[in-house]
């Protein structure tokens, strides 16, 4: 039988080896950028969405406070070969202490080290808070997600946020981690209702709207010009979270994620957090807005292609939050959530008339969604979207999860090739 505690200890020691950091001080010279101060003055916190150290150095300034990584961004760094030596060192050390370990568990542990080790390098250089993401194999496993979430946090409790995917299991995981005082970045959110449920049930520190992917779904599938779909979902979420905070029901903040251009930076100033890919940050620096009000525009126009309506792809699931949905969440809160299973969460929403919220995905559905990549092909899903069998938020969520799983598999294959 595998000695889990021994493996965890070895992994912790290897990951922290050589990590010496004076918190409150960065290792590089940090400038101040007045352009970013204008955004900060609206109440928006600024993060960079990259794991690339060299690129981050070019953009980092005193107004930024965090960096986000994920399975995709980490895979890009690992595929450069910069951690090949670390991979073999870690694998050897683990096998020396736990020779009975199987390949699947070994891959999980080495991947854990790569994620945490790279995040520590970011902490050392920038003194930044860094989001570290769970392996996608844990996405539907409550107990193991909690275990690895705790282990990540113990690596650097001063600076790590733990990224957990928004799944039925994730709702339970985040609630458990929160009770342990572990800050969670609840990722893969796409709608006001997803994030309302997350904030009410799990109380994470952060939730997300991957707004750029929503706009890309519209443009890539020729449904319209792609403007404002993601923005509308983001603003609707911000308004709901603000109400909950004013009523002292939650402290959860919203991350406007997956921004695609500099215009969105100014248009969404006032949202709690922006996490910007380097390309977007550089674009905004080159062409900053002349005036920033910090007033979010609720009534956004969405331009669709001829013959297409919002109902055709269940777009309203992104921003509408009916009272009946809120009642559904309130009813769930009356139960002993810690005793529930992921399937119980799924069944609760279905029984309340929201089966499109956490649909039951078949094996074939997952195969198709994985083949589509991070932006689903509309033609494959249009019937179920139009008749309300699945929400667009749910479809985008499962697509994002399996696109990250594909990149995680690529990273794991790199590890395998070196073992």
Secondary structure by P-SEA (a helix, b strand, c coil): ccaaaaaaaaaaaaaaccccccccccccbbbbbaaaaaaaaacbbbbbccccaaaaaaccccccccccccaaaaaaaaaacccaaaaaaaaaaaaaacccccaaaaaaaaaaaaaaaaaaaaaaacccbbbbbccccccccaaaaaaaaaaaaaacccbbbbbbcccaaaaaaaaaaaaacccccccccccaaaaaaaaacccccbbbbaaaaaaaaaaaacccccccaaaaaaaaaaaaaaaaaaaccccbbbbbcccccaaaaaaacccccccccaaaaaaaaaccccccccccccbbbbbbccccccccccccccccccaaaaaaaaaaaacccccccaaaaaaaaaaaccccccccccaaaaaaaaaacccccccccaaaaaaccccaaaaaaaaaaaaaaaaaaaaaaaaaaac
